[in-house]
């Protein structure tokens, strides 16, 4: 299958940023690329480079300042919110502020685009919730209250909720930000496997540079001066792009093993 045929999201000359009473604030200019089914893509860059702004633009939370985002050929600006919730799932960094709610109840909220006004679950809905918890290995947490979970457990539960939403596309904003190293590795491997095994488009921002280099199919590098660089880890290493985006006197890049280390 050609790469273009696998594209689920396309960006056509997209400029990201936000509008203020004093005019537009541009973050990144003229991005033309695509995200594909079955690929695990990581978004890397320093704080303030525009990672969250780009994610929110692709998820429909922010309109692009110019250009067009398309999902399966449809202009994102023209997709109704109800329809979009069946195409795109979003997992944000913020903790869910819920009380007296069990893990299973939280995961079941992922079915809300399908359950109508009253939110009543059918047997099919319950089966979807159960499968999402099986895939994320959170079945044993089903009866736990959400506010008793560790950070790692909570993040897996939020991924299960996104899976229960049954969208072909999942965006995640720094899903490993507050996790210990084993939990980071488990979460990143889980997301990569979901992309490959379920043919989902998974796009996440992260600061875990070496883990992204080891696991991602594609990297998007963002920098306010350098713009956006896109390619496989090997391609970006061979071209010197990786080194230029993370140039620092305190870092050494091993282009053979695709790994940064502290000098």
Secondary structure by P-SEA (a helix, b strand, c coil): ccccccccbbbcbbbbbbccccccccccccccccccccbbbbbbbcccccaaaaaaaaaccccccbbbbbccccccccccaaaaaacbbbbcccccccccccaaaaaaccccccccccccccaaaaaaaaaaaaaaccccccccccccccaaaaaaaaaaaaaaacccbbbbccccccccaaaaaaaaaaaaaaaaaacccccccccaaaaaaacccbbbbbbcccccccccaaaaaaaaaaaaaaccccccccccccccccc
